[in-house]
Amino acid sequence: MKPVILVDASCDMPLEFIEKNHIPHLGLICHIDDKEYEDDFGKAFTYDEFYSELRKGKMPTTSQINSFRFEEKFREYAKQGIPVIYLAMSSALSGTYNSAVMARETILGEYKDADITVIDTKGSSIGEGLLVYYAYDMLNKGYSKDSIITWVKENMLKMNYWFAVSDLDHLKRGGRISSSAAVVGSILNINPILCITSDGSLTQVTNIRGRRKAIKFLTDKFKAEVTEPQNTIVAISHGDCIEEAEYLKNIMEEEFHVKKVIVNKLGLIMGSHCGQGMLSLCFLGNENRK
């Protein structure tokens, strides 16, 4: 039977893509003041509303998808005998993957023939979304469940995740930089560059002074890691800085002549940790990332 591919909303793909492909999904929870919002690709709590709160100085917190919610979703498909492939955000960034593994064991206790595969993509945001994009392309072309799983596992560490951050308060709160570094960095227009490493963790690579230089760093990484840009799909996510995202998109199209560029706002989860003004470039490289 044709499988379903389940995703979490931290993959930051455009809502239009999710709805067009009828992709089942669950969202992590974003807490702002005394309210909580499920990340549902911006339907119930729009990204415009979210970034408006950030501009007011709000500092959201997030919580994982619990095992009970996964049990409900897995049980729905187990009852129908439909195989499930869940592409999870990195276990180094959230406990969501572990919740899914626990839920899988519970459902297998109820339905011994349940077919549930849980994959830790070692990624997040729109790079994770690109893996979803490729997986659904294979599904729509009639590839088997096993072929899709094999492709994801063989290629997920080739996905490059590069982030330029301008809102240093969020990095300070997360303990990635000190308070003094945040103050000095803001004055000097410092953009920390982050990446997701092979173990799925978010790591600071360097600091770049000036926004255009930070964007050039991202494009230089693309040039270094990709040998056939004309056959490459690129994904860009942004923390409500569409002009810079479009500038980066134009470079990808006009200088590198890439096959396709997907652009979307950073969702509630990564947006809560990286803040407004974050700009990311994600793509499949030639080699596994370190």
HULIN-V862090 format. One line per field, one symbol per residue. phi: phi as a letter, one per 20 degrees, with the letter a starting at -180 (. if undefined). psi: psi as a letter, one per 30 degrees, with the letter a starting at -180 (. if undefined). burial: I if it has 24 or more other C-alpha atoms within 12 Angstrom, else O. Layout:
# HULIN-V862090
phi: ???
psi: ???
burial: ???
This chain:
# HULIN-V862090
phi: .ffddecdffflfgggffffelefbccfdddclddccefcmnffcffffffffffenfdfdccffeffffggfffgeffemefcddeefgfedbefgffffffgfffffecfegdcdddeflbalffgffffgfffffffenffgfffffffffdfeefecccdddefffffffnecefffffffffeledfddbdefeneeceeacceoffffffgfffffffdcdcffddedccdbemcfffffffgfffeeedlffacdcbffffffffedmfnfccccaeeecffe
psi: kklkjkllfffglkeeeeeeghkkllklkkkjbglkkkjhggeejleeeefeeeffgkjlllllkleeeeeeeeeeeeefgkkkjkjklkffflgeeeeeeeeeeeeffejfgkjkkkkjfgalafeeeeeeeeeeeeefgglleeeeeeeeeffeffkkjkkkkfjfeeeeefgflleeeeeeeeeghkjkkllkafgglkkkelkkjkeeeeeeeeeeeeeffkfiefgkkkkklkihieeeeeeeeeeeeeefhlekkkklkkaeeeefffllfkklkklkaflkl.
burial: OOIIIIIIIIIIIIIOOIOOOOIIIIIIIIIIOOOOIIIIIIOOIOIIOIIOIIOOOIIIIIIIIIIOIIIOIIIOIIOOOIIIIIIIIIIOIIOIIIIIIIIIIOIOOOOOOIIIIIIIIIIIIIIIIIIIIIIIOIIOOOOOIOOIIOIIIOIIIIIIIIIIIIIIIIIIOIOIIOOOOIOOIIOOIIIIIIIIIIOIOIIIOOIIIOIOOIIIIIIOIIIOIIOOIOOIIIIIIIIIIOOIIIIIIOIIIOOIOIOOIIIIIIIIIIIIIIIIIIIIIIIIIOOOIO
